Amino acid sequence: MTQAHSSVNDSLTLQPPRRIVLAGGNGHLGRLLRRHFCSQGRLLRVLSRQRDANDPSVVWWDGLNLGDWVRELEGADVLINLSGRSVDCRYTAVHRWEILESRVRSTQILGDAIRRLEKPPRVWLNASTATIYRHEFVRDMDEISGEIGGAERNGSGSWHFSIEVAKRWEEALGDCETPDTRKVALRSAMVMSPEGGGVFDVLLRLVRSRLGGAIGDGRQYVSWVHDADFIRAVDHILAREQLVGAVNIASPAPIPNSDFMRTLRNAWGTRFGLSAPLPLLELGTLLLRTESELVLKSRRVAPRRLLEDGFRFQFANWAAAAGDLVARWKSNRRQAAPGSIFHSAARNEAA
């Protein structure tokens, strides 16, 4: 995807958006952004494949065809598209088609809708992924000098498929002709949030079960971003007119998986964690109906454009982030079950 760059000195900061349309707002990231924008008093409309008669902010669409939902885009300030089938599955032929089609087609139909509007959104943020970069151990992959993956000899076919999806996704966005709408591809790393069902919840479950050791040989880098910084980065990108094209949203401090999991164990308060060597990992992911690529590929991603544009991370290192996330996870569980024995159980579990 083509990019435009500008220095901080000649940047333009825009007023906060009033009307926001969020496509694919029922997933993990969608729920984070919905809560954030609603807390800010924004007028939010969510395009969803799930009908909800009790929520007037939810508008049905199928992600494939034009329909009544298009009118929600007329005069909106912002469009954010997070649509796409979950990649947490086995990459069967059917699942591969669903993963690719749900991302590419929803992007194309949104571009078609914008092209028909008299007053289109002034900015369009479209989800992408930091896994677009190649498997890398030595140097950081940023938006300027990073190498797009796909030609690695030390990766599996599923790795190449994920990269191809990311490339097709961004190509679909780039091919949409929207001269009055700024377009940004959000190359996001794994967003860590204590909310149930997210990747952090899964990793912490491993730690709590004494299974939170190194995954594979533990050398692969983990790129991550704290949920607060993800939300702040989205706000920053919306406000900065000069940010166009691909933008990495990832902590500036990716670390090897062995260090990542050790730090998470320390945050929880336990030293031991059973490692998962490659043969056991492949068996486990097969039984769980998912792919080992999600944890074995080395993602060493750097947020160069955000940093050069003046963005500062609140949680730039994993130790501080893990400590905050564990504390919030425990708080969430106590609030969900008032009067329960969670506090003492958690204290015993962490001992």
GICORMO-V871025 format. One record per backbone hydrogen bond with DSSP energy under -1.0 kcal/mol. CO is the residue of the C=O (numbers start at 1). NH is the residue of the N-H. E is the energy in kcal/mol with one decimal. If there is no record, write none. Layout:
CO&NH&E ; CO&NH&E
//
This chain:
8&11&-1.6 ; 12&241&-2.2 ; 18&43&-2.9 ; 19&77&-1.6 ; 19&78&-1.8 ; 20&45&-2.3 ; 21&80&-2.7 ; 22&47&-2.2 ; 23&82&-3.3 ; 27&31&-2.5 ; 28&32&-1.6 ; 29&33&-2.4 ; 30&34&-2.5 ; 31&35&-2.1 ; 32&36&-1.9 ; 33&37&-3.0 ; 34&38&-2.3 ; 35&39&-2.1 ; 36&40&-1.2 ; 37&42&-2.3 ; 38&41&-1.4 ; 43&20&-2.7 ; 45&22&-3.2 ; 46&59&-3.4 ; 47&24&-2.6 ; 48&61&-1.9 ; 52&55&-1.2 ; 55&58&-1.7 ; 57&46&-3.2 ; 59&48&-2.4 ; 67&70&-1.7 ; 68&71&-1.3 ; 69&72&-1.7 ; 70&73&-1.8 ; 73&76&-1.8 ; 77&122&-1.1 ; 77&123&-1.1 ; 78&21&-2.6 ; 79&125&-2.8 ; 80&23&-3.0 ; 81&127&-2.8 ; 87&89&-2.1 ; 90&92&-2.1 ; 92&96&-2.8 ; 93&97&-2.0 ; 94&98&-2.3 ; 95&99&-2.9 ; 96&100&-2.3 ; 97&101&-3.0 ; 98&102&-2.3 ; 100&104&-2.7 ; 101&105&-2.2 ; 103&107&-1.6 ; 104&108&-2.4 ; 105&109&-2.5 ; 106&110&-1.7 ; 107&111&-2.0 ; 108&112&-2.2 ; 109&113&-2.0 ; 110&114&-2.5 ; 111&115&-1.9 ; 113&116&-1.1 ; 114&117&-1.5 ; 119&75&-3.2 ; 122&182&-2.5 ; 123&79&-2.0 ; 124&184&-2.4 ; 125&81&-2.8 ; 126&186&-2.7 ; 129&132&-1.3 ; 130&133&-1.4 ; 132&149&-2.7 ; 141&302&-2.2 ; 142&146&-1.6 ; 147&134&-2.2 ; 156&160&-1.5 ; 157&161&-2.0 ; 158&162&-2.0 ; 159&163&-1.8 ; 160&164&-2.3 ; 161&165&-2.4 ; 162&166&-2.1 ; 163&167&-2.4 ; 164&168&-2.6 ; 165&169&-2.5 ; 166&170&-2.2 ; 167&171&-2.3 ; 168&172&-2.2 ; 169&173&-1.6 ; 170&174&-2.6 ; 171&175&-2.2 ; 178&181&-1.9 ; 182&124&-3.3 ; 183&245&-2.5 ; 184&126&-3.1 ; 185&187&-1.1 ; 185&247&-2.5 ; 186&128&-2.2 ; 186&188&-1.7 ; 187&249&-2.2 ; 188&130&-2.1 ; 190&225&-2.0 ; 192&227&-2.1 ; 195&198&-1.5 ; 198&202&-1.5 ; 199&203&-2.4 ; 200&204&-2.9 ; 201&205&-1.6 ; 202&206&-1.5 ; 203&207&-1.9 ; 204&208&-2.9 ; 205&209&-1.4 ; 206&211&-3.3 ; 207&210&-1.7 ; 210&274&-2.6 ; 214&276&-2.7 ; 215&218&-1.6 ; 218&258&-2.3 ; 220&257&-2.5 ; 221&299&-2.5 ; 222&255&-1.3 ; 223&190&-1.2 ; 224&251&-3.6 ; 225&192&-3.0 ; 226&230&-2.2 ; 227&231&-2.3 ; 228&232&-2.3 ; 229&233&-2.5 ; 230&234&-2.1 ; 231&235&-2.3 ; 232&236&-2.3 ; 233&237&-2.7 ; 234&238&-2.4 ; 235&239&-1.6 ; 236&240&-1.1 ; 239&14&-2.9 ; 240&243&-1.8 ; 244&4&-1.1 ; 245&185&-2.1 ; 247&187&-2.3 ; 249&189&-2.6 ; 255&222&-2.8 ; 256&260&-2.6 ; 257&261&-2.8 ; 258&262&-2.0 ; 259&263&-2.5 ; 260&264&-1.7 ; 261&265&-2.3 ; 262&266&-2.4 ; 263&267&-2.1 ; 264&268&-1.9 ; 265&269&-2.2 ; 265&270&-2.3 ; 274&213&-1.8 ; 276&216&-3.0 ; 277&281&-2.7 ; 278&282&-2.7 ; 279&283&-1.8 ; 280&284&-2.6 ; 281&285&-2.8 ; 282&286&-1.6 ; 283&287&-2.2 ; 284&288&-2.1 ; 285&290&-2.8 ; 291&294&-1.1 ; 292&295&-1.9 ; 292&296&-1.9 ; 293&297&-1.7 ; 298&136&-1.8 ; 300&141&-2.9 ; 302&304&-1.4 ; 303&307&-2.3 ; 304&308&-2.7 ; 305&309&-1.2 ; 306&311&-2.5 ; 307&310&-1.6 ; 317&321&-1.7 ; 318&322&-3.4 ; 319&323&-2.1 ; 320&324&-2.0 ; 321&325&-2.7 ; 322&326&-2.5 ; 323&327&-1.9 ; 324&328&-2.2 ; 325&329&-2.4 ; 326&330&-2.4 ; 327&331&-2.1 ; 328&332&-2.8 ; 329&333&-1.9 ; 330&334&-2.1 ; 331&335&-2.4 ; 332&336&-1.9 ; 333&337&-1.1 ; 337&340&-1.9 ; 341&345&-2.4 ; 342&346&-3.6 ; 343&347&-2.0 ; 344&348&-2.3 ; 345&349&-2.7 ; 346&350&-2.0
//
